[in-house]
Amino acid sequence: MPHATVVLVVEPESKPRFVAIARALIEEIRRGRLRPGDRIPSTRELAAQQGAHRNTIVAAYRDLAAQGWITTSQGKGTFVTGQLDPVPTGGRARPLRKPKLGDPHRMGFSTPPTVLSAMPPRAVPGGRKPIFLDSGLPDPRLLPSALIARAYRRVLRNTGLLGDGDAQGWLGLREAIAGTLAAQRAIPCTADDVLVTRGSQQAIDLVARAVVRPGDAVVVEALGYRPGWDALRLAGAELIPIPVDGDGIDTAALARVLERRSVRLVYVTPHHQFPTLATLSASRRVALLASCRKHRVAILEDDYDHEFHYGTHPVAPLRSLDVDGIVLYVGTLSKVLAPGLRTGWVVAPRPLLATMTRIRSAADRQGDRPLEAALAGLFDDDTIGRHIRRMRRIHLERRTAAVAALTKHLSGSVRFTIPQGGMALWLDVDPALDPDAWAAAAAARGVAVAPGSRFTLDGTARPNLRLGYCSHDPGELELGIARLAAARSMARTRM
Ligand SMILES: Cc1ncc(COP(=O)(O)O)c(C=O)c1O
């Protein structure tokens, strides 16, 4: 039986080649130009026709056979599988195209949620050695990656860990987190009070889904954390901004709002207010708890980088003062280790924690069990504790270097107070300078800093820059801040 005529349109850029050839054959079958029962060329013939190595065609046929498109009959040849239902379209062969996304309205899909905040454009630094001072993230070069890899390898040998697990998280890690929170944050809790999440982002999302109903009012800091706001908005929250100053969120303004209208949740970063780094004063902590207790409002406390507090003792979290069970406490390893490890947690009253665990299970089944088990080991043998103590020293050195470089290059143009902790500095910018234009000009010179507009609800401008100093060494900080100074002239609004 002669084989069918096959004219293949093989995507030249597709790699590996056997995949492209297999795809081209599938397209021929789908279009009905190769029909069920047709004999297709031998691997030798097709190799000659395509100018390919025979092994390439053998690999393509093996792939097609495994997918059920073709069958080989010993001594007879290779055939298009009998029961296929090709889609005859006629016409000339056309190259494979990526499927087009249909018009969401016409297809009945919803459009992307418009509630998500419009992100002000992020200026990405160009040049030879880009320096990123626009985040408050740690230096990935200092991560104890060999120790993490060893711990991960060790737990992977236990294949039992690769099965289904507890949606609340690996018990050993929950125990380690609860122990750390009890010892270092005076939060009375056990493993049963902790839900391990993929970073604090998932923790905030779960709180939002469990607590917020569409249309609920949620109070946020007027300068704040956009990813957290987005999670709240996705749950249907209407965000009400309350001003922040050098003592954190203005609790008198909050009390006035709570007197006036019904609010479901208050989202705050009391320890190092994001992005201003202000620590919520003791009197405001008490006032915040009292107002929320009086009006039966839950508090979402984001304690994202409490590990990096220098000089004085860290300030106790709201959760440690909460006798009514209204504080939902969120933490993360993103600042301690790396954001890519996606590990965080939420501590909440047990019935609510059970609801969040149930929601997590519906959306995500469970976390990364081997990673959670590896991290538990790293807590237990104090690898994480040692790393935090080392990084605290290094961050402090870097902060000193950043302050020295700012004083050398930019005194007169920016003012700042040195915060009690955190991983960034919040700069007040000379009113004659436009921070957005300055950040854009700095990016063109190879350094990224975050203008104040990044942290407002509607992206309106603010006379500030935020400068994260932890992810670069002192030499890089000096270079980055010198570049920032060199870009200053482009930011002048008046002479
Ligand atoms: C205010 C705040 N919360 C939480 C986080 C950490 O987020 P995640 O744990 O999702 O990486 C950050 C990190 O940038 C932050 O700035």
The ligand as an ORCA input file, in Angstrom:
! r2SCAN-3c Opt
* xyz 0 1
  C       3.960     45.177     53.841
  C       4.449     43.855     53.338
  N       3.792     42.746     53.701
  C       4.202     41.539     53.277
  C       5.296     41.399     52.452
  C       5.753     40.029     52.054
  O       4.972     39.466     51.124
  P       5.099     37.919     50.797
  O       5.252     37.189     52.087
  O       3.845     37.594     50.090
  O       6.320     37.759     49.932
  C       5.973     42.500     52.033
  C       7.087     42.333     51.101
  O       7.464     43.123     50.315
  C       5.556     43.773     52.493
  O       6.206     44.871     52.136
*
